[in-house]
Structures are given as structure tokens and as C-alpha cells.
């Protein structure tokens, strides 16, 4: 692997660290800054754009977003995909949610950014899913309430 790819990997790892820190600190601007223009986050049977993030984060439980090193694969000079494990620990009762993000990355004029991020939850039953879409507190894309 050449030095430029190593630099790309480090930049993407730092990008994802800023996402996790922003989520942990409830900093909407920090989270938005890691997405490419038009980037999306998918979970709960929905795809959310940047305009949905303030309401989505307000509805989310607060806690620590602890992530592992991502597995990154490059599919061109300016694009890549990756998977990053996550362990979320809720602040109020220390309950955990585990799963992984499936990402696509894009090199922009401002550096590497998330083009897409999709959450998969790992359930005690052994099931894997993108979340429970019926939560009435969770917003739906476009600023409409879910319930």
C-alpha cells in the first residue's frame, strides 16, 4: 500500500472519529460536517438527509458512541466503502445497543466525507435489522412526525 492510501485511510478514520464524538457530545454541526453534500443516513426503515439531522438527533437517546477501526476498501481514487462496528451505551441506564455501520465515502474538495451511512443493529435473538420503524418519537425524513 502506498503512502497516499495510508493517508486516505487515516483521514477516513479521523472523519469517523469526528462522527462518533459529535454523536456522543450531541453536536449536530459536527455530525453534519462529516457528510458529503447530499449525504444520507439510513436506519429505522428510512433514509435521512442533512435537513433531518437536528430532529433525528434530538429524538435519539444520549450516550457514548464507541466505534472500532473501520474496514475500508477503495473502489477508485475518490471513492471507498467500509464497515465500522458500533457499541452504544445509553447515558441514563447504561443499556447497550450493538451493531455496525455500512458506509460509502467520497473525496470532496474538503477531504473525505460520508456519502452514505446505514445502521444495522445486532439483536439478542441473532437477528440483524435496521431498527424499529414504529417508534412514534422518531422523525421521518422531510420533517414530518412518525406518529
N, C-alpha and C positions, 0 to 999 in steps of 0.2 A: 504494500500500500504506500502510495507516495505521500509526501508531506502535505500537499494541498487537501487530500482526502482526510487526513488526520485532523487538519484544521477545520474542515467541514463537520466532522463528527463532533469535535469539541464545541463548535458553535451551536449545533443542534442540541447537544446535551445541555448546554447553558440555557438555550431557549426553553427547553422543557423544565429545567430547574426554576426558571422565572415563572412559568405557568403554575407549578406546584406551590411556589412561595406566594404568588398572587392569590391563589385559591385559599391557601392557609390563612393569609392575612386579610382576606375578604376585600381585595383591592381590584375592583373591576377594571380600572385603567391598565394595570399591569397585565391582567389576563388578556384584555383586548389587544395589547401591544404585541403579543406573540403570534397573532393570526395574520395571515396574508389578507389583502383586500378581498372581500367576498368569501373568506374562510368560513367553515361551518363546524359545529359541534353536534354530534348525533347521540341521543340517548332517549329512553322512555318512549320509543316509537316515533320520535320527532327529529327534525333537523333544524338546528337553531343557527341564526346568523348573528352578526355583531350587534345589531339593534336589540336582540332578545337577551343579551347577556346581563344587563343590570337587573331585570326582573327574575331571570333564571337564577342568578347568584343570590339574590335576596331570598328566594324560596328554598335554597339549598341549606342543609344542615351545616353548621360551622364545626371546624375541627382541623386536624392535621392531614394533609395530602402527602403521604410518604411514597415516593416513587423509586423504582430501580433504574439501573442503567438501561437505556433503550437498545434494542437490536435494530440496527439501521441497515438498509440495503439501498444502494444508489441505482436508479434506473435512467440516468442521464446526467449531464453536467450540472443541471439546475433543478433536479427533482429527485426525491427519495421517498421511501416508505419505511415504516417502523412499527414496532410493538413495544409498549412500556408497561410493566406490571405496576399496580397501584394497591396500596393498603391505606384506606381512610379510617381514621379514628375520630369518632364524634367527641366534641368538647364536653358536652353536658353529661354523658353517661359512659364514655369510653367504649361504646359499642363499635364494632368494626364492620367495614364493607371492603371486600376484596374483589379484584378483577384486573382488567388490563385495557389500555387504550390501543387502538389501531389507528395509525396516523399516516398522513401523506404530508410531505414537506416541499416547499418551493423556495428557491433562492430568489429574492426580490432585490430591488435597489437598496433596501435597508438591511439586507442579510437574509439568512434562512428564517422562514416563518411556517407556521402550521397552515396547510391548505384545508385539511380535514382532520378531525379527531372524533373517534367513535368509541364509546364506552361499552364494555362487556362486563357484566357482573358475574362472579362465581358464587353459586348458591350452595348451601349446605347439602341439598339433595343431590348435588352433582350437576345440576342444570347450569346452563350459561345463557344469559339473556341481556337485553339492552336496558332493562329497568321496567318498572311498573308504570304503564301509561295512565292509570286511573287516578293517580294522586290529584285531588282537586286543588291543592295548593300550588302545584307546579304549572307554570305558564306554558302556553302553546306558542309556537312561533308566530310572529307578527303582532304580539301584544294583546292577544285575546286570552281570557282566562280559561283554564282547563275544565272548570266545573261550573 
